[in-house]
Amino acid sequence: MLQPKQPEASSVQRRKILLVGAEPSIQALVSTFLTTMGWTCTVAPDTEKAPSALQEETFDAVVIDLGRSEADAEKVVLKIEQIRPSLAGRILAITNGDADRAIFELMERHDLIQLSHEPLLPQLWLALQESVVSPRARELSHRAMQPARMIFDSFRFPPPAGVRSSSSAARHMAFQHNKTIIDLSIELAKGAGGMSLTGQVLDHDKNRKLDSLSVVLVNGAGTLARTATNEFGEFHVECDGPQELSLEIRLGERSWVAVSLRKLALGDNRMSNRLAGT
């Protein structure tokens, strides 16, 4: 049983929490609890009001009820990260027990701290203590999303041994994270502005299973496409071809690798000339 603490002196700044999108009963429960513990709680009843609250005040953490819509949840999480980057690692997500896989993968990709409705308050208080009061342990912990390093680009280097050669109408890139290689071929559709990405996840560990790995294509506004690898680690996604892109691939539980495609230069004359056959 959590014991209420004595109210802090008025000269001491209280910790401030933003609660987003929770139903009224949860709002009352969390708000009353935090006030009893000497903290303050600002409520944004829906996700549309969260951005304005973040712009008007500085918060120590955000508690958000993700609900059942991955698109809506991702939209507000991206907005929080855009407005207050300092809140990275301090976004707590309340989920339903029947939340689908996409919601849980969203939490992994953005390194959200998971809370369930039962028992909510003990989980909430422990998570706030670890992420706000004593954040060092979390800051030093393994992040869910790790960047992959580019090791080959057909626009810049000749292909190294063991990497597939690319066709004249495609840009071929390879990325590495630890012992995992992501081999990627990118083609632009002639005149349509679309883009096709075909890739393969390769690993030096022969016993590692490479099938059913989630692959998510994202930009700054959210998820554009989602697929999974086959038994050979291969995958394929298509989109309209915006320039700010990233592939996020789930290699294991709470282990994701980000393949940044921001330097694709899709409007580069070299790519256009290849597609035109010149």
C-alpha positions as CSV (number, residue, x, y, z in Angstrom):
1,M,0.0,0.0,0.0
2,L,1.4,3.4,-1.0
3,Q,1.5,5.8,1.8
4,P,0.6,9.5,1.1
5,K,3.6,11.8,1.7
6,Q,3.4,15.1,3.4
7,P,2.6,18.0,1.1
8,E,5.8,19.7,-0.1
9,A,6.6,23.2,1.0
10,S,5.3,25.9,-1.3
11,S,8.9,27.0,-2.0
12,V,9.7,23.6,-3.5
13,Q,8.7,23.2,-7.1
14,R,6.3,20.3,-7.5
15,R,6.7,17.7,-10.2
16,K,4.3,18.3,-13.1
17,I,2.6,15.5,-15.1
18,L,0.4,15.8,-18.2
19,L,-2.3,13.2,-18.4
20,V,-3.6,12.7,-22.0
21,G,-6.7,11.0,-23.3
22,A,-7.8,9.0,-20.2
23,E,-11.4,8.4,-19.5
24,P,-13.0,10.5,-16.7
25,S,-12.6,7.8,-14.0
26,I,-8.9,7.4,-14.7
27,Q,-8.4,11.1,-14.8
28,A,-9.9,11.5,-11.4
29,L,-8.0,8.6,-10.0
30,V,-4.6,9.6,-11.3
31,S,-5.1,13.4,-10.6
32,T,-6.2,12.7,-7.0
33,F,-3.3,10.3,-6.4
34,L,-0.6,12.6,-7.7
35,T,-1.9,15.5,-5.7
36,T,-1.9,13.4,-2.6
37,M,1.7,12.4,-3.3
38,G,2.7,16.1,-3.6
39,W,2.8,16.3,-7.4
40,T,0.5,18.2,-9.8
41,C,-1.5,16.8,-12.7
42,T,-2.7,18.7,-15.8
43,V,-5.4,16.9,-17.8
44,A,-5.8,17.0,-21.5
45,P,-9.1,15.2,-22.0
46,D,-8.3,14.2,-25.6
47,T,-5.2,14.0,-27.8
48,E,-6.1,17.1,-29.8
49,K,-5.6,19.3,-26.7
50,A,-2.2,17.8,-25.7
51,P,-0.1,19.9,-28.1
52,S,-1.4,23.2,-26.7
53,A,-0.8,22.1,-23.2
54,L,2.8,21.1,-24.0
55,Q,3.5,24.5,-25.6
56,E,2.1,26.4,-22.7
57,E,3.8,24.5,-19.8
58,T,6.8,22.3,-19.1
59,F,6.1,18.9,-17.7
60,D,8.3,16.3,-16.1
61,A,6.5,13.4,-17.8
62,V,3.5,12.6,-19.9
63,V,1.0,9.8,-19.1
64,I,-1.1,8.9,-22.2
65,D,-3.9,6.4,-22.7
66,L,-3.1,4.9,-26.1
67,G,-6.6,3.5,-26.6
68,R,-7.1,1.1,-29.6
69,S,-6.2,3.2,-32.6
70,E,-2.5,2.9,-33.6
71,A,-2.7,5.8,-36.0
72,D,-4.2,8.2,-33.3
73,A,-1.7,7.0,-30.7
74,E,1.3,7.4,-33.1
75,K,0.1,10.9,-34.1
76,V,0.1,12.2,-30.5
77,V,3.4,10.5,-29.5
78,L,5.1,12.1,-32.5
79,K,3.7,15.5,-31.6
80,I,4.9,15.1,-28.0
81,E,8.4,14.2,-29.2
82,Q,8.4,17.1,-31.7
83,I,7.3,19.8,-29.2
84,R,9.2,18.5,-26.1
85,P,12.2,16.3,-27.2
86,S,13.4,16.4,-23.6
87,L,10.4,14.1,-22.7
88,A,12.1,11.1,-24.5
89,G,12.0,8.2,-22.0
90,R,9.4,10.0,-19.9
91,I,6.3,9.1,-21.8
92,L,4.2,6.5,-20.0
93,A,1.5,4.7,-21.9
94,I,-1.6,3.1,-20.4
95,T,-2.8,0.2,-22.5
96,N,-5.8,-2.1,-22.5
97,G,-5.1,-5.8,-21.9
98,D,-6.5,-6.5,-25.4
99,A,-4.4,-3.9,-27.2
100,D,-3.2,-5.3,-30.6
101,R,0.3,-6.0,-31.7
102,A,0.7,-2.7,-33.6
103,I,0.1,-0.8,-30.3
104,F,2.7,-2.8,-28.4
105,E,5.2,-2.4,-31.3
106,L,4.5,1.4,-31.3
107,M,5.5,1.5,-27.6
108,E,8.7,-0.4,-28.4
109,R,9.7,1.8,-31.3
110,H,9.2,5.0,-29.3
111,D,10.6,3.5,-26.0
112,L,7.4,4.2,-24.1
113,I,7.0,3.0,-20.5
114,Q,4.0,0.6,-20.4
115,L,1.3,0.7,-17.8
116,S,-1.7,-1.5,-17.6
117,H,-5.1,-0.5,-16.0
118,E,-4.7,-3.1,-13.2
119,P,-3.0,-2.2,-10.9
120,L,-2.5,1.3,-12.3
121,L,-1.4,3.4,-9.4
122,P,1.5,1.3,-8.1
123,Q,2.9,0.9,-11.6
124,L,2.5,4.6,-12.3
125,W,4.3,5.7,-9.1
126,L,7.2,3.2,-9.6
127,A,7.6,4.3,-13.3
128,L,7.6,8.0,-12.3
129,Q,10.2,7.4,-9.6
130,E,12.5,5.6,-12.1
131,S,12.0,8.0,-15.0
132,V,11.6,11.4,-13.3
133,V,13.0,11.3,-9.8
134,S,16.0,9.0,-10.6
135,P,16.3,9.0,-14.4
136,R,19.9,8.0,-14.6
137,A,19.2,4.3,-14.6
138,R,16.8,4.7,-17.5
139,E,19.0,7.0,-19.4
140,L,21.8,4.4,-19.3
141,S,19.5,1.5,-20.2
142,H,19.3,-0.1,-23.6
143,R,17.1,1.9,-25.9
144,A,14.5,0.1,-27.9
145,M,15.5,1.8,-31.2
146,Q,19.1,1.5,-32.4
147,P,20.5,3.1,-35.5
148,A,21.9,1.0,-38.3
149,R,25.1,2.2,-40.0
150,M,25.3,2.5,-43.8
151,I,28.1,0.3,-45.2
152,F,27.3,0.6,-48.9
153,D,25.5,2.9,-51.4
154,S,25.6,2.2,-55.1
155,F,25.6,5.9,-55.8
156,R,29.0,6.3,-54.1
157,F,30.9,3.0,-53.9
158,P,31.5,-0.2,-56.0
159,P,29.6,-3.2,-54.5
160,P,31.7,-5.1,-51.9
161,A,32.0,-8.9,-52.1
162,G,28.8,-10.8,-51.0
163,V,26.4,-7.9,-51.6
164,R,23.9,-8.3,-54.4
165,S,24.5,-6.1,-57.5
166,S,21.8,-3.6,-58.3
167,S,20.0,-2.9,-61.6
168,S,20.6,0.3,-63.5
169,A,17.1,1.5,-62.5
170,A,17.6,0.9,-58.8
171,R,19.6,2.3,-55.9
172,H,21.2,-0.3,-53.8
173,M,22.1,0.3,-50.1
174,A,23.3,-1.9,-47.3
175,F,23.2,-1.2,-43.5
176,Q,24.7,-2.9,-40.5
177,H,23.8,-3.2,-36.9
178,N,26.0,-5.5,-34.8
179,K,26.0,-8.8,-36.8
180,T,22.8,-8.0,-38.7
181,I,22.9,-6.7,-42.3
182,I,19.9,-5.0,-44.0
183,D,20.3,-5.2,-47.8
184,L,18.0,-2.8,-49.6
185,S,17.1,-2.0,-53.2
186,I,15.1,1.1,-54.0
187,E,13.2,1.8,-57.2
188,L,11.2,4.8,-58.3
189,A,8.1,4.3,-60.5
190,K,8.5,6.2,-63.7
191,G,6.4,9.3,-63.8
192,A,4.1,8.2,-60.9
193,G,6.2,9.5,-57.9
194,G,5.9,6.2,-56.2
195,M,8.7,4.2,-54.6
196,S,9.3,0.5,-54.1
197,L,11.7,-0.9,-51.4
198,T,12.8,-4.5,-51.5
199,G,15.1,-5.7,-48.8
200,Q,16.5,-8.7,-46.9
201,V,17.6,-9.1,-43.3
202,L,20.8,-11.2,-43.0
203,D,22.5,-12.4,-39.9
204,H,25.8,-14.3,-39.2
205,D,24.0,-16.5,-36.7
206,K,22.8,-19.4,-38.9
207,N,20.3,-20.5,-36.2
208,R,18.5,-17.2,-35.9
209,K,15.0,-17.1,-37.3
210,L,14.5,-14.3,-39.8
211,D,10.8,-14.8,-40.6
212,S,7.9,-12.7,-39.3
213,L,10.1,-9.7,-38.3
214,S,8.0,-6.6,-38.4
215,V,9.1,-3.9,-40.9
216,V,7.6,-0.4,-40.6
217,L,8.1,2.4,-43.1
218,V,7.7,5.8,-41.4
219,N,8.2,9.5,-42.0
220,G,7.8,12.5,-39.6
221,A,4.0,12.2,-39.8
222,G,3.6,8.5,-38.9
223,T,3.5,5.1,-40.4
224,L,3.3,4.8,-44.2
225,A,3.5,1.1,-44.7
226,R,3.8,-2.1,-42.6
227,T,4.9,-5.6,-43.6
228,A,6.9,-8.6,-42.2
229,T,9.8,-10.7,-43.5
230,N,9.4,-14.1,-45.0
231,E,11.3,-17.2,-44.1
232,F,14.4,-15.9,-45.9
233,G,14.3,-12.5,-44.2
234,E,13.0,-10.8,-47.3
235,F,10.4,-8.0,-47.4
236,H,8.8,-5.5,-49.8
237,V,7.0,-2.2,-49.2
238,E,5.8,0.6,-51.4
239,C,4.8,4.2,-50.8
240,D,4.3,7.5,-52.6
241,G,8.0,8.4,-52.2
242,P,8.4,11.2,-49.7
243,Q,12.0,12.2,-49.0
244,E,12.0,11.9,-45.2
245,L,11.9,8.2,-44.7
246,S,13.0,5.6,-42.2
247,L,12.6,1.8,-42.0
248,E,12.2,0.4,-38.5
249,I,12.8,-3.4,-38.2
250,R,12.0,-5.4,-35.1
251,L,14.9,-7.8,-34.5
252,G,13.7,-9.1,-31.1
253,E,11.7,-8.2,-28.0
254,R,12.1,-4.5,-27.4
255,S,14.9,-4.5,-30.0
256,W,14.4,-2.4,-33.1
257,V,16.9,-1.1,-35.6
258,A,16.3,2.1,-37.6
259,V,17.5,2.4,-41.2
260,S,17.5,6.1,-42.0
261,L,16.7,6.9,-45.6
262,R,16.7,10.7,-45.2
263,K,19.8,11.0,-47.5
264,L,18.1,9.2,-50.5
265,A,18.1,12.4,-52.6
266,L,15.2,11.0,-54.5
267,G,15.2,14.1,-56.8
268,D,18.9,13.5,-57.6
269,N,19.6,13.7,-61.3
270,R,21.5,10.4,-61.2
271,M,18.4,8.5,-60.0
272,S,16.1,10.4,-62.5
273,N,18.5,9.7,-65.4
274,R,18.6,6.0,-64.5
275,L,14.9,5.7,-64.5
276,A,14.7,7.6,-67.8
277,G,17.3,5.2,-69.2
278,T,19.8,7.9,-70.0
